[in-house]
Amino acid sequence: MFNKSPLLLKMNPVKQIPVLIHNGKPICDSMNIVQYIDEVWKNKSPLMPSDPYKRAQARFWADFIDKKIYIHGKNLWLSTGEDQETAKSELIGCFKVLEEELGDKPYFGGETFGLVDVSLIPFSSWFYGYKQWGNISMEAECPKLVDWVHRCMEKESVSKSIPDQHKVYEFLTDLKKKLTNLGMI
């Protein structure tokens, strides 16, 4: 995050991560990258439904995750006291909304792993941190989402790409200390 490579700085107009470089061209922003991958390799394993309404719904939920889960999780991590309690309540509320949307389906898209699953599964790496920072037990609060995480982790492509919860927690705890020492929080 702090030591960006010359290639990243050259290829990324806003100097942020993540960036996918495909055929020498940069694609920036997580959701943009996922949708690009879906369009380029749609015959391999599509992430978006073919039905326009279902595609719009998938984009809606991916955006919800990007805006709500990320922001409230970050607020839980970076805040203390009353602000942290507010972030905790809002984060749990968002997860409960997602759990309701998931229902009894194996994946958010039904029988197939798709865009919404790709959007949410990285946050499972934060579950241990949520417990440490905000005393949130995802097993107690959202058991269907925890079961969903286990199903997703059965996929080799997921299990090989999702970082260990304890390592994420350690990294973010160290980062918070550095940001605090720099006076950034």
Biotite code that builds the C-alpha atoms (Angstrom):
import biotite.structure as struc

atoms = struc.array([
    struc.Atom([0.000, 0.000, 0.000], chain_id="A", res_id=1, res_name="MET", atom_name="CA", element="C"),
    struc.Atom([2.858, 2.372, 0.758], chain_id="A", res_id=2, res_name="PHE", atom_name="CA", element="C"),
    struc.Atom([5.573, 1.079, -1.573], chain_id="A", res_id=3, res_name="ASN", atom_name="CA", element="C"),
    struc.Atom([3.922, 1.118, -4.966], chain_id="A", res_id=4, res_name="LYS", atom_name="CA", element="C"),
    struc.Atom([5.965, -0.293, -7.806], chain_id="A", res_id=5, res_name="SER", atom_name="CA", element="C"),
    struc.Atom([7.013, 1.852, -10.763], chain_id="A", res_id=6, res_name="PRO", atom_name="CA", element="C"),
    struc.Atom([4.818, -0.341, -12.999], chain_id="A", res_id=7, res_name="LEU", atom_name="CA", element="C"),
    struc.Atom([1.750, 0.326, -10.822], chain_id="A", res_id=8, res_name="LEU", atom_name="CA", element="C"),
    struc.Atom([2.452, 4.049, -10.789], chain_id="A", res_id=9, res_name="LEU", atom_name="CA", element="C"),
    struc.Atom([2.895, 4.074, -14.577], chain_id="A", res_id=10, res_name="LYS", atom_name="CA", element="C"),
    struc.Atom([-0.183, 1.987, -15.377], chain_id="A", res_id=11, res_name="MET", atom_name="CA", element="C"),
    struc.Atom([-2.635, 3.441, -12.871], chain_id="A", res_id=12, res_name="ASN", atom_name="CA", element="C"),
    struc.Atom([-3.930, 6.973, -13.436], chain_id="A", res_id=13, res_name="PRO", atom_name="CA", element="C"),
    struc.Atom([-5.144, 7.396, -9.819], chain_id="A", res_id=14, res_name="VAL", atom_name="CA", element="C"),
    struc.Atom([-2.236, 5.550, -8.154], chain_id="A", res_id=15, res_name="LYS", atom_name="CA", element="C"),
    struc.Atom([-4.513, 3.200, -6.189], chain_id="A", res_id=16, res_name="GLN", atom_name="CA", element="C"),
    struc.Atom([-4.774, -0.557, -5.975], chain_id="A", res_id=17, res_name="ILE", atom_name="CA", element="C"),
    struc.Atom([-5.930, -2.931, -7.301], chain_id="A", res_id=18, res_name="PRO", atom_name="CA", element="C"),
    struc.Atom([-4.961, -2.865, -10.957], chain_id="A", res_id=19, res_name="VAL", atom_name="CA", element="C"),
    struc.Atom([-5.182, -5.665, -13.491], chain_id="A", res_id=20, res_name="LEU", atom_name="CA", element="C"),
    struc.Atom([-2.863, -5.340, -16.458], chain_id="A", res_id=21, res_name="ILE", atom_name="CA", element="C"),
    struc.Atom([-4.150, -7.361, -19.395], chain_id="A", res_id=22, res_name="HIS", atom_name="CA", element="C"),
    struc.Atom([-2.506, -7.190, -22.809], chain_id="A", res_id=23, res_name="ASN", atom_name="CA", element="C"),
    struc.Atom([-0.503, -4.202, -21.588], chain_id="A", res_id=24, res_name="GLY", atom_name="CA", element="C"),
    struc.Atom([-3.606, -2.194, -20.662], chain_id="A", res_id=25, res_name="LYS", atom_name="CA", element="C"),
    struc.Atom([-4.561, -1.279, -17.070], chain_id="A", res_id=26, res_name="PRO", atom_name="CA", element="C"),
    struc.Atom([-7.997, -2.012, -15.645], chain_id="A", res_id=27, res_name="ILE", atom_name="CA", element="C"),
    struc.Atom([-8.517, -0.262, -12.286], chain_id="A", res_id=28, res_name="CYS", atom_name="CA", element="C"),
    struc.Atom([-10.933, -0.806, -9.379], chain_id="A", res_id=29, res_name="ASP", atom_name="CA", element="C"),
    struc.Atom([-12.065, -4.134, -7.973], chain_id="A", res_id=30, res_name="SER", atom_name="CA", element="C"),
    struc.Atom([-15.581, -4.247, -9.409], chain_id="A", res_id=31, res_name="MET", atom_name="CA", element="C"),
    struc.Atom([-14.438, -2.947, -12.764], chain_id="A", res_id=32, res_name="ASN", atom_name="CA", element="C"),
    struc.Atom([-11.764, -5.669, -12.849], chain_id="A", res_id=33, res_name="ILE", atom_name="CA", element="C"),
    struc.Atom([-14.263, -8.408, -11.974], chain_id="A", res_id=34, res_name="VAL", atom_name="CA", element="C"),
    struc.Atom([-16.691, -7.257, -14.649], chain_id="A", res_id=35, res_name="GLN", atom_name="CA", element="C"),
    struc.Atom([-13.858, -7.023, -17.180], chain_id="A", res_id=36, res_name="TYR", atom_name="CA", element="C"),
    struc.Atom([-12.775, -10.583, -16.348], chain_id="A", res_id=37, res_name="ILE", atom_name="CA", element="C"),
    struc.Atom([-16.362, -11.743, -16.765], chain_id="A", res_id=38, res_name="ASP", atom_name="CA", element="C"),
    struc.Atom([-16.624, -10.109, -20.198], chain_id="A", res_id=39, res_name="GLU", atom_name="CA", element="C"),
    struc.Atom([-13.237, -11.293, -21.471], chain_id="A", res_id=40, res_name="VAL", atom_name="CA", element="C"),
    struc.Atom([-13.513, -14.883, -20.230], chain_id="A", res_id=41, res_name="TRP", atom_name="CA", element="C"),
    struc.Atom([-17.315, -15.251, -20.199], chain_id="A", res_id=42, res_name="LYS", atom_name="CA", element="C"),
    struc.Atom([-17.199, -18.646, -21.904], chain_id="A", res_id=43, res_name="ASN", atom_name="CA", element="C"),
    struc.Atom([-14.948, -20.144, -19.196], chain_id="A", res_id=44, res_name="LYS", atom_name="CA", element="C"),
    struc.Atom([-16.988, -19.529, -16.053], chain_id="A", res_id=45, res_name="SER", atom_name="CA", element="C"),
    struc.Atom([-19.355, -16.568, -16.227], chain_id="A", res_id=46, res_name="PRO", atom_name="CA", element="C"),
    struc.Atom([-19.745, -14.441, -13.127], chain_id="A", res_id=47, res_name="LEU", atom_name="CA", element="C"),
    struc.Atom([-22.754, -12.485, -14.354], chain_id="A", res_id=48, res_name="MET", atom_name="CA", element="C"),
    struc.Atom([-26.158, -13.929, -15.182], chain_id="A", res_id=49, res_name="PRO", atom_name="CA", element="C"),
    struc.Atom([-27.259, -13.755, -18.810], chain_id="A", res_id=50, res_name="SER", atom_name="CA", element="C"),
    struc.Atom([-30.643, -12.260, -17.857], chain_id="A", res_id=51, res_name="ASP", atom_name="CA", element="C"),
    struc.Atom([-30.432, -8.404, -17.809], chain_id="A", res_id=52, res_name="PRO", atom_name="CA", element="C"),
    struc.Atom([-32.586, -8.093, -14.667], chain_id="A", res_id=53, res_name="TYR", atom_name="CA", element="C"),
    struc.Atom([-30.484, -10.641, -12.775], chain_id="A", res_id=54, res_name="LYS", atom_name="CA", element="C"),
    struc.Atom([-27.304, -8.860, -13.963], chain_id="A", res_id=55, res_name="ARG", atom_name="CA", element="C"),
    struc.Atom([-28.659, -5.572, -12.623], chain_id="A", res_id=56, res_name="ALA", atom_name="CA", element="C"),
    struc.Atom([-29.457, -7.242, -9.296], chain_id="A", res_id=57, res_name="GLN", atom_name="CA", element="C"),
    struc.Atom([-25.967, -8.740, -9.092], chain_id="A", res_id=58, res_name="ALA", atom_name="CA", element="C"),
    struc.Atom([-24.414, -5.322, -9.772], chain_id="A", res_id=59, res_name="ARG", atom_name="CA", element="C"),
    struc.Atom([-26.673, -3.768, -7.106], chain_id="A", res_id=60, res_name="PHE", atom_name="CA", element="C"),
    struc.Atom([-25.585, -6.268, -4.425], chain_id="A", res_id=61, res_name="TRP", atom_name="CA", element="C"),
    struc.Atom([-21.918, -6.023, -5.431], chain_id="A", res_id=62, res_name="ALA", atom_name="CA", element="C"),
    struc.Atom([-22.161, -2.239, -5.075], chain_id="A", res_id=63, res_name="ASP", atom_name="CA", element="C"),
    struc.Atom([-23.905, -2.650, -1.689], chain_id="A", res_id=64, res_name="PHE", atom_name="CA", element="C"),
    struc.Atom([-21.016, -4.828, -0.508], chain_id="A", res_id=65, res_name="ILE", atom_name="CA", element="C"),
    struc.Atom([-18.412, -2.446, -1.911], chain_id="A", res_id=66, res_name="ASP", atom_name="CA", element="C"),
    struc.Atom([-19.978, 0.571, -0.224], chain_id="A", res_id=67, res_name="LYS", atom_name="CA", element="C"),
    struc.Atom([-21.529, -0.773, 2.976], chain_id="A", res_id=68, res_name="LYS", atom_name="CA", element="C"),
    struc.Atom([-19.483, -3.764, 4.125], chain_id="A", res_id=69, res_name="ILE", atom_name="CA", element="C"),
    struc.Atom([-16.173, -2.144, 3.298], chain_id="A", res_id=70, res_name="TYR", atom_name="CA", element="C"),
    struc.Atom([-17.004, 1.210, 4.932], chain_id="A", res_id=71, res_name="ILE", atom_name="CA", element="C"),
    struc.Atom([-18.550, -0.181, 8.120], chain_id="A", res_id=72, res_name="HIS", atom_name="CA", element="C"),
    struc.Atom([-15.801, -2.797, 8.461], chain_id="A", res_id=73, res_name="GLY", atom_name="CA", element="C"),
    struc.Atom([-13.158, -0.113, 8.047], chain_id="A", res_id=74, res_name="LYS", atom_name="CA", element="C"),
    struc.Atom([-14.957, 2.071, 10.588], chain_id="A", res_id=75, res_name="ASN", atom_name="CA", element="C"),
    struc.Atom([-15.066, -0.834, 13.052], chain_id="A", res_id=76, res_name="LEU", atom_name="CA", element="C"),
    struc.Atom([-11.342, -1.387, 12.573], chain_id="A", res_id=77, res_name="TRP", atom_name="CA", element="C"),
    struc.Atom([-10.310, 2.264, 12.868], chain_id="A", res_id=78, res_name="LEU", atom_name="CA", element="C"),
    struc.Atom([-12.702, 3.594, 15.511], chain_id="A", res_id=79, res_name="SER", atom_name="CA", element="C"),
    struc.Atom([-13.165, 3.239, 19.246], chain_id="A", res_id=80, res_name="THR", atom_name="CA", element="C"),
    struc.Atom([-15.889, 3.749, 21.813], chain_id="A", res_id=81, res_name="GLY", atom_name="CA", element="C"),
    struc.Atom([-19.288, 4.922, 20.629], chain_id="A", res_id=82, res_name="GLU", atom_name="CA", element="C"),
    struc.Atom([-18.160, 5.275, 17.014], chain_id="A", res_id=83, res_name="ASP", atom_name="CA", element="C"),
    struc.Atom([-17.018, 1.663, 17.048], chain_id="A", res_id=84, res_name="GLN", atom_name="CA", element="C"),
    struc.Atom([-20.346, 0.518, 18.524], chain_id="A", res_id=85, res_name="GLU", atom_name="CA", element="C"),
    struc.Atom([-22.171, 2.376, 15.751], chain_id="A", res_id=86, res_name="THR", atom_name="CA", element="C"),
    struc.Atom([-19.938, 0.781, 13.107], chain_id="A", res_id=87, res_name="ALA", atom_name="CA", element="C"),
    struc.Atom([-20.498, -2.642, 14.695], chain_id="A", res_id=88, res_name="LYS", atom_name="CA", element="C"),
    struc.Atom([-24.273, -2.243, 14.643], chain_id="A", res_id=89, res_name="SER", atom_name="CA", element="C"),
    struc.Atom([-24.276, -1.004, 11.048], chain_id="A", res_id=90, res_name="GLU", atom_name="CA", element="C"),
    struc.Atom([-21.931, -3.781, 9.897], chain_id="A", res_id=91, res_name="LEU", atom_name="CA", element="C"),
    struc.Atom([-24.029, -6.505, 11.516], chain_id="A", res_id=92, res_name="ILE", atom_name="CA", element="C"),
    struc.Atom([-27.149, -4.959, 9.979], chain_id="A", res_id=93, res_name="GLY", atom_name="CA", element="C"),
    struc.Atom([-25.587, -5.061, 6.509], chain_id="A", res_id=94, res_name="CYS", atom_name="CA", element="C"),
    struc.Atom([-24.511, -8.681, 6.938], chain_id="A", res_id=95, res_name="PHE", atom_name="CA", element="C"),
    struc.Atom([-28.037, -9.595, 8.041], chain_id="A", res_id=96, res_name="LYS", atom_name="CA", element="C"),
    struc.Atom([-29.456, -7.947, 4.901], chain_id="A", res_id=97, res_name="VAL", atom_name="CA", element="C"),
    struc.Atom([-27.023, -10.000, 2.805], chain_id="A", res_id=98, res_name="LEU", atom_name="CA", element="C"),
    struc.Atom([-27.884, -13.155, 4.708], chain_id="A", res_id=99, res_name="GLU", atom_name="CA", element="C"),
    struc.Atom([-31.560, -12.537, 3.954], chain_id="A", res_id=100, res_name="GLU", atom_name="CA", element="C"),
    struc.Atom([-30.738, -12.041, 0.271], chain_id="A", res_id=101, res_name="GLU", atom_name="CA", element="C"),
    struc.Atom([-28.757, -15.291, 0.249], chain_id="A", res_id=102, res_name="LEU", atom_name="CA", element="C"),
    struc.Atom([-31.666, -17.165, 1.822], chain_id="A", res_id=103, res_name="GLY", atom_name="CA", element="C"),
    struc.Atom([-31.372, -20.916, 1.358], chain_id="A", res_id=104, res_name="ASP", atom_name="CA", element="C"),
    struc.Atom([-29.463, -20.696, -1.924], chain_id="A", res_id=105, res_name="LYS", atom_name="CA", element="C"),
    struc.Atom([-25.957, -22.164, -2.056], chain_id="A", res_id=106, res_name="PRO", atom_name="CA", element="C"),
    struc.Atom([-24.629, -18.966, -3.680], chain_id="A", res_id=107, res_name="TYR", atom_name="CA", element="C"),
    struc.Atom([-26.034, -15.497, -4.185], chain_id="A", res_id=108, res_name="PHE", atom_name="CA", element="C"),
    struc.Atom([-26.700, -16.291, -7.841], chain_id="A", res_id=109, res_name="GLY", atom_name="CA", element="C"),
    struc.Atom([-28.462, -19.536, -6.946], chain_id="A", res_id=110, res_name="GLY", atom_name="CA", element="C"),
    struc.Atom([-26.623, -22.681, -7.922], chain_id="A", res_id=111, res_name="GLU", atom_name="CA", element="C"),
    struc.Atom([-23.663, -20.859, -9.453], chain_id="A", res_id=112, res_name="THR", atom_name="CA", element="C"),
    struc.Atom([-20.859, -18.865, -7.888], chain_id="A", res_id=113, res_name="PHE", atom_name="CA", element="C"),
    struc.Atom([-20.986, -15.352, -9.315], chain_id="A", res_id=114, res_name="GLY", atom_name="CA", element="C"),
    struc.Atom([-20.336, -11.635, -9.016], chain_id="A", res_id=115, res_name="LEU", atom_name="CA", element="C"),
    struc.Atom([-21.929, -11.153, -5.590], chain_id="A", res_id=116, res_name="VAL", atom_name="CA", element="C"),
    struc.Atom([-20.013, -14.104, -4.186], chain_id="A", res_id=117, res_name="ASP", atom_name="CA", element="C"),
    struc.Atom([-16.759, -12.738, -5.630], chain_id="A", res_id=118, res_name="VAL", atom_name="CA", element="C"),
    struc.Atom([-17.554, -9.352, -4.096], chain_id="A", res_id=119, res_name="SER", atom_name="CA", element="C"),
    struc.Atom([-18.294, -10.632, -0.605], chain_id="A", res_id=120, res_name="LEU", atom_name="CA", element="C"),
    struc.Atom([-15.960, -13.574, -0.062], chain_id="A", res_id=121, res_name="ILE", atom_name="CA", element="C"),
    struc.Atom([-12.812, -11.448, 0.512], chain_id="A", res_id=122, res_name="PRO", atom_name="CA", element="C"),
    struc.Atom([-14.493, -9.954, 3.578], chain_id="A", res_id=123, res_name="PHE", atom_name="CA", element="C"),
    struc.Atom([-14.523, -13.386, 5.206], chain_id="A", res_id=124, res_name="SER", atom_name="CA", element="C"),
    struc.Atom([-10.830, -12.705, 5.830], chain_id="A", res_id=125, res_name="SER", atom_name="CA", element="C"),
    struc.Atom([-11.908, -9.890, 8.138], chain_id="A", res_id=126, res_name="TRP", atom_name="CA", element="C"),
    struc.Atom([-14.200, -12.068, 10.315], chain_id="A", res_id=127, res_name="PHE", atom_name="CA", element="C"),
    struc.Atom([-11.495, -12.758, 12.904], chain_id="A", res_id=128, res_name="TYR", atom_name="CA", element="C"),
    struc.Atom([-10.718, -9.034, 13.011], chain_id="A", res_id=129, res_name="GLY", atom_name="CA", element="C"),
    struc.Atom([-14.399, -8.203, 13.491], chain_id="A", res_id=130, res_name="TYR", atom_name="CA", element="C"),
    struc.Atom([-14.386, -10.513, 16.504], chain_id="A", res_id=131, res_name="LYS", atom_name="CA", element="C"),
    struc.Atom([-11.226, -8.932, 17.931], chain_id="A", res_id=132, res_name="GLN", atom_name="CA", element="C"),
    struc.Atom([-12.129, -5.288, 17.280], chain_id="A", res_id=133, res_name="TRP", atom_name="CA", element="C"),
    struc.Atom([-15.875, -5.381, 17.881], chain_id="A", res_id=134, res_name="GLY", atom_name="CA", element="C"),
    struc.Atom([-16.630, -8.687, 19.594], chain_id="A", res_id=135, res_name="ASN", atom_name="CA", element="C"),
    struc.Atom([-18.697, -9.778, 16.593], chain_id="A", res_id=136, res_name="ILE", atom_name="CA", element="C"),
    struc.Atom([-19.266, -13.499, 16.333], chain_id="A", res_id=137, res_name="SER", atom_name="CA", element="C"),
    struc.Atom([-20.218, -14.089, 12.718], chain_id="A", res_id=138, res_name="MET", atom_name="CA", element="C"),
    struc.Atom([-21.209, -17.665, 13.637], chain_id="A", res_id=139, res_name="GLU", atom_name="CA", element="C"),
    struc.Atom([-23.794, -16.334, 16.104], chain_id="A", res_id=140, res_name="ALA", atom_name="CA", element="C"),
    struc.Atom([-24.900, -13.276, 14.123], chain_id="A", res_id=141, res_name="GLU", atom_name="CA", element="C"),
    struc.Atom([-25.030, -14.693, 10.592], chain_id="A", res_id=142, res_name="CYS", atom_name="CA", element="C"),
    struc.Atom([-24.731, -18.500, 10.541], chain_id="A", res_id=143, res_name="PRO", atom_name="CA", element="C"),
    struc.Atom([-26.021, -18.781, 6.958], chain_id="A", res_id=144, res_name="LYS", atom_name="CA", element="C"),
    struc.Atom([-23.228, -16.495, 5.759], chain_id="A", res_id=145, res_name="LEU", atom_name="CA", element="C"),
    struc.Atom([-20.668, -18.566, 7.645], chain_id="A", res_id=146, res_name="VAL", atom_name="CA", element="C"),
    struc.Atom([-22.031, -21.708, 5.947], chain_id="A", res_id=147, res_name="ASP", atom_name="CA", element="C"),
    struc.Atom([-21.835, -19.854, 2.623], chain_id="A", res_id=148, res_name="TRP", atom_name="CA", element="C"),
    struc.Atom([-18.166, -19.010, 3.340], chain_id="A", res_id=149, res_name="VAL", atom_name="CA", element="C"),
    struc.Atom([-17.454, -22.714, 3.908], chain_id="A", res_id=150, res_name="HIS", atom_name="CA", element="C"),
    struc.Atom([-19.120, -23.586, 0.564], chain_id="A", res_id=151, res_name="ARG", atom_name="CA", element="C"),
    struc.Atom([-17.121, -20.905, -1.222], chain_id="A", res_id=152, res_name="CYS", atom_name="CA", element="C"),
    struc.Atom([-13.874, -22.100, 0.354], chain_id="A", res_id=153, res_name="MET", atom_name="CA", element="C"),
    struc.Atom([-14.487, -25.561, -1.123], chain_id="A", res_id=154, res_name="GLU", atom_name="CA", element="C"),
    struc.Atom([-13.724, -23.961, -4.476], chain_id="A", res_id=155, res_name="LYS", atom_name="CA", element="C"),
    struc.Atom([-9.995, -24.178, -5.139], chain_id="A", res_id=156, res_name="GLU", atom_name="CA", element="C"),
    struc.Atom([-9.996, -20.797, -6.879], chain_id="A", res_id=157, res_name="SER", atom_name="CA", element="C"),
    struc.Atom([-11.379, -19.228, -3.704], chain_id="A", res_id=158, res_name="VAL", atom_name="CA", element="C"),
    struc.Atom([-9.403, -21.132, -1.090], chain_id="A", res_id=159, res_name="SER", atom_name="CA", element="C"),
    struc.Atom([-6.118, -20.381, -2.868], chain_id="A", res_id=160, res_name="LYS", atom_name="CA", element="C"),
    struc.Atom([-6.814, -16.659, -3.171], chain_id="A", res_id=161, res_name="SER", atom_name="CA", element="C"),
    struc.Atom([-8.367, -15.688, 0.172], chain_id="A", res_id=162, res_name="ILE", atom_name="CA", element="C"),
    struc.Atom([-5.783, -14.668, 2.773], chain_id="A", res_id=163, res_name="PRO", atom_name="CA", element="C"),
    struc.Atom([-5.719, -16.180, 6.251], chain_id="A", res_id=164, res_name="ASP", atom_name="CA", element="C"),
    struc.Atom([-7.943, -14.302, 8.744], chain_id="A", res_id=165, res_name="GLN", atom_name="CA", element="C"),
    struc.Atom([-5.204, -14.119, 11.371], chain_id="A", res_id=166, res_name="HIS", atom_name="CA", element="C"),
    struc.Atom([-2.699, -12.654, 8.905], chain_id="A", res_id=167, res_name="LYS", atom_name="CA", element="C"),
    struc.Atom([-5.242, -10.055, 7.781], chain_id="A", res_id=168, res_name="VAL", atom_name="CA", element="C"),
    struc.Atom([-5.915, -9.151, 11.394], chain_id="A", res_id=169, res_name="TYR", atom_name="CA", element="C"),
    struc.Atom([-2.179, -8.823, 12.150], chain_id="A", res_id=170, res_name="GLU", atom_name="CA", element="C"),
    struc.Atom([-1.599, -6.730, 9.024], chain_id="A", res_id=171, res_name="PHE", atom_name="CA", element="C"),
    struc.Atom([-4.498, -4.373, 9.763], chain_id="A", res_id=172, res_name="LEU", atom_name="CA", element="C"),
    struc.Atom([-3.554, -4.066, 13.434], chain_id="A", res_id=173, res_name="THR", atom_name="CA", element="C"),
    struc.Atom([0.002, -3.128, 12.440], chain_id="A", res_id=174, res_name="ASP", atom_name="CA", element="C"),
    struc.Atom([-1.296, -0.737, 9.790], chain_id="A", res_id=175, res_name="LEU", atom_name="CA", element="C"),
    struc.Atom([-3.567, 0.965, 12.329], chain_id="A", res_id=176, res_name="LYS", atom_name="CA", element="C"),
    struc.Atom([-0.567, 1.465, 14.643], chain_id="A", res_id=177, res_name="LYS", atom_name="CA", element="C"),
    struc.Atom([1.454, 2.978, 11.792], chain_id="A", res_id=178, res_name="LYS", atom_name="CA", element="C"),
    struc.Atom([-1.399, 5.275, 10.750], chain_id="A", res_id=179, res_name="LEU", atom_name="CA", element="C"),
    struc.Atom([-1.896, 6.326, 14.364], chain_id="A", res_id=180, res_name="THR", atom_name="CA", element="C"),
    struc.Atom([1.819, 7.053, 14.758], chain_id="A", res_id=181, res_name="ASN", atom_name="CA", element="C"),
    struc.Atom([1.741, 9.122, 11.564], chain_id="A", res_id=182, res_name="LEU", atom_name="CA", element="C"),
    struc.Atom([-1.222, 11.082, 12.948], chain_id="A", res_id=183, res_name="GLY", atom_name="CA", element="C"),
    struc.Atom([-3.470, 9.896, 10.118], chain_id="A", res_id=184, res_name="MET", atom_name="CA", element="C"),
    struc.Atom([-6.137, 8.534, 12.503], chain_id="A", res_id=185, res_name="ILE", atom_name="CA", element="C"),
])
